[in-house]
Amino acid sequence: MSTKVLLVDDHALIREGLRSLLEKQPEIEVVADVDDGRKAFELTRELSPDIVIMDVTMPRLSGIEATRQITAEFPGVKVIALSIHSKRRFVCDMLSAGAAGYILKECLFDELVQAIEAVAAGNRYLSPRVTDMVVDDYVKRLSSGVESPLTSLTGREREVLQLVAEGKSTKQIALELYVSTKTIEANRRQIMEKLDVHSVAELTKYAIREGLTTLEK
């Protein structure tokens, strides 16, 4: 039986290239490819892929938050992060969100296939380059017992924080999330209170620092 894969990346060239290569693998079926995390969640519900190959930094809904939503709602679906980012916060945040694997875009295609096979078999897969940092981070967190303030936010609050940091207005966010502007205003107040920040500029800096959005691609 083929492993059904959903590709998620906001760069069309990467999606097309990966799709072309993966479709040559006899045991892999690419069911769709999309360009943002929100569409990924919707298509996961519709198509029930076995594995989602997820970029980490994307507009509208980050790969981190999309992974958190997908793994919570569809526990049988496995997510593999495929990213240019090897920094500790991106790797650890994706794994904390429920990703079963993390590989770098600099890797050879054979490593992606290896990751898909490992995760499909119920295992985890990390690129060798990121394994040491994950172990090191785990040891540091155990010894410090300190969690990021981001963990105090609800899933909806993390979505609103990302969209605010991307420069969306209250009205635009309300339309995108199908809620009232008053609800978004209340969400933003709660976010500011929980994070102890007092302006949109501070929220934006916080979102970038925590990897919810990025100026880099």
Secondary structure, 3 states (H helix, E strand, C coil): CCEEEEEECCCHHHHHHHHHHHCCCCCEEEEEEECCHHHHHHHHHHHCCCEEEECCCCCCCCHHHHHHHHHHHCCCCEEEEEECCCCHHHHHHHHHHCCCEEEECCCCHHHHHHHHHHHHCCCCEECHHHHHHHHHHHHHHHHHCCCCHHHHCCHHHHHHHHHHHCCCCHHHHHHHHCCCHHHHHHHHHHHHHHHCCCCHHHHHHHHHHCCCCCCCC
